[in-house]
Amino acid sequence: MGKPSITSRSVQRADGTTRDDELAVEEPLEIRLLGETLGVTLRTPGEDEALAVGFLHGEGLITGIADLGTVVHCGKTTDEAYGNLVEVTPAPGAHVVLKRVDRTRRLTVTTSACGLCGRVTIDDLVAMAGPVPHGPVLDRALLAGAPERLREVQARFHRTGAVHGALLLSATGAMLASGEDVGRHNAVDKAVGRWLLSGSTEAPALLVVSGRAGFDVVQKAAMARVRVVVSVSAATSLAVDTAERVGLTLVGFCRDGAFSVYSHPERVGP
């Protein structure tokens, strides 16, 4: 049995009354590949396997479901921390690029030896992911209505108000996969991971996110070959520069039928 994603605590309200409030669970998850720790992220338990798969795909360590052998929780089921460690084993014959493993560990562990800048970060992604393919042109109504589609699958947010959401849609608006998590980037990993694990042959054209569009969201979208990212909030400078460079359409402040296009508006229909 997996760890719960929602718990409750007693709270006192402004009028002096008390009640139980539902809270999103936040616990660490360690992701290992071939016995090596790639990183530790604070996440909402649930869909941990999808989170690990999406994370590995976003870092360029796997290219698809064929590269996966097993994705399992490790440890003793009697341990309190059981469920907070996921071990990934590649499929027989799968080629893991060891220098990317080193890069992933370097970027997911905070140190005092910070030597990267925005340009180097973008160059690194372009070298790893390459440019996003051209097309398709998406209907403006599909973009404008994307946040509402996301809200429809945010069950944990409606109960707790404390988790981000991510949704993958096809060019025709079909829902392919979704994810919810206290971490914005984790929600994207869960959505991408669930899409990969589903074995779907339909490519995601649109990624909708509930928080701001930062570099991490654009990176994961580019690695998944998503053409358009829609955010209900703002975009960061590095996200815009990266989207422009890799050929991705970045849309922000998508609310109440209006939105702002930061890069590659040619995919936005008339």
N, C-alpha and C positions, 0 to 999 in steps of 0.2 A: 504494500500500500504506500502511495506517494505521500509526501509532506503536504499539509493543507496550504492553500494559497490565501485563505482569508481566516482571520481570527477575530476575537472581540476583546475589548477592554472597557472597564467602567469609567465613565466620564461625568464630570459635573458641569451642568449648563449654567448660563448666565443668571437664570432665575433661581438657582440654588438646587434644582432637582437633579437627580442622577439617573443615568440610563446606560445600557450597554451599547457601544458603538462598534460597527464592523470595521476592521483595519486590514489593509493589504499586508501580507507577510513579507518580510525582507530578510533574507539569509544569504550567506556566501555560497557560491558554487565554484568549485575548482574543476577546470577542464584539463584533462591529460591526453596526450597523444603519444603512443608507444612508450608509456611510462614516464614521459617528461611533462611537467606542468607548463602549460601554455599561459595560463592566467587565472586569476580569481576575480569573479564579478559578483556584485550584490544584485540578487534577482528575486523575483517572486516565484516560489516553487510551482512546478507544473510545466509540462512540455520541455523538461530539461534536455531530453535527447534532441529535440528540434532546435533548442537554443545552441547546443554544442555543434550540431551539424551546420547551422546557419553561420555560427562564428567561424568555423573552419573554412567554410566556403568564402566568407567575406574576406578572410586573410589569404586566400589563394592556396590553401593547403590541400583542398580537394576541389575537383572540377565538377563532380556530380555524384549521384548516388552509387555509381559503379565503383567508386573509390572506397566505399565504406565496407568494412567487415562487420564489426560489432560496435554498438554504442550502449554501454551499460553503466548503472550505478555500482560503485564499488564500496567495500567495507562490510562490517558486520551489521546485520539488521537490528541487533540489540543495542548498538551504539546510538547515543543521542544525536550525533551528527550524521547518521546514515542518511543518504539521499543528497548530500552536499558535495559529492565527488562523482564526476562522470569520466569514464575511461573510454577512449575511442581507439579502435584497432583498424588499420586500413585493410582493405580486401587484398587477398593474395595477388601479387603482381602490381599492385598500385604503387605509383612512384610518388613519394613524399619529398618535396624539395626542402632539404635540411636547412638551407640558408634562410628560407622563409620561416621555418620554425624558430630560428634564432631571432629573426626580425620581429616576429610576433611576440616572443617573450620579452624582447627589449622594449616594445611599445606598450605592453600591458602591465609592466612593472614600473612604478614611479621611482626614479633615481635622481640624484643631484647632477648627473652628467647629461644634461639636456643640450643636444647639439643640432637639433632639427629646426628648420624654418618652414614657412608655408610653401615656398617654391620647391624645396626638396621633397616635402610630403606629397605634393601634387605630382612631381616627376616620378616618384616611387610608384604611385597608383597607376599612372599612365603606362609605365613600363610593365606593370603586373597585369592590368586589366585590358589595356588597349582602348581604342575609341568605342563608344556605344554605337550600335548599328543605327542607320537612318530609319526615319518613319517610326510608327505610323502617325498620321495626323488624327488627333483625337477631338471628338466633339466637345465644344465648350460646356455643354450641359453635363457631360460626363465628369469633367473636371470640377465644375461648380457643385455638383451633387455628391462628390466623393467623400467629403467629411461626414455627411449624413449617413452614407453607407458604412463608414467606419464606426460611427456611434451605435449603429444597429448591432455590432458584434462585440461591443465593449461591456460585457456582462459584469466583469469585476469592477470596472470603473463606476458603473451605475450603483454598485453596492458600497464601494469604499471611497470613491473620488480620488484615489491615490495612485493610479497606474496609467501608464502611457499605452497607446494602441498603435498597431501597424496593420495595414491591409493591402494585399496584392490583388490587382484586378487585371483582366485581359483587356485587349483593345476594344472588345465589344461590351465590356462592363461586367463580365462574368467574374464572380468571386473565386479566387484560387486558394488563398490561405490568409490567416490572420494570426496575430499574437498580441498578448497583453503582458506588461511587466512594469515594475517600478523604474526600471532603466529604459530610457528611450531606445538606445541601441540594442538592448536585449529584446525588446518587442519586435524590432526589425529582424533580428536573428531568428526569433521564433517563427515569424511569418515565412521567411525564406527557407528555414529548415523544414517546416511543415510542408511547404510546396515541393521541396526536393524529395522528402520521404514519401510523398503521395504518389510519386512516379508520373505526375502529370506531364503530358507532352505539349500542353498549351503554355506558351511563354507569357510571363507577366509583362505588361506594358506600363502599368501604373502602380506606384507605391504611395500610399496615403499614410501620413504620420500625424499624431495628435500634438506633438510638441514642436519645438523649433527645428529647422532643418540645418543641422551642423555638418561638418566634414564627415563624421562617422556615418551619417545616414546616406550621404551621397556616395561614399566609398562602397558601402554594402549594396546600394542600388546598382552602381556601375559593375560590380563583380557579378551580380545576378542578371546583367544585361537588361535592366529595366530602363526604359527610355524617358519616363516622366516621373518626377517626384512632386507630390502635392503636400504642403504643410498648412495647417490651420494657423500657424504662427509665422514668425519672421525667419529669415535665413541669415547665416553668418557670412562674413566676407570670404572666409576660406571655402565655405560650401559653394558660394557663387562662382568664385574663381575656378574651383575644381570642376563644377558642372560645365562651365564654359569650355574648359580645356578638354574634357573627355567626351563632349558632345551630348550632354544630358540636359533635358528641359527641366528647369527648377521653378516651381510655382509656390508662392507663399501668400500668407494672409488670405487664405481661401475661406471666406465666411459670407453667409447670407447672399450667395450668388455672385460675389465679387472676388477677384484675386489679382495678384501681381506676378508677372512672368519675369524672372531674373535672367534667364539664359535660354537660348535656342527656341524662340517663339514660333519657329516654322512648324512645330508639331501641334500647335494650338489652332484648331479649325476656325473658320470664319463664323 
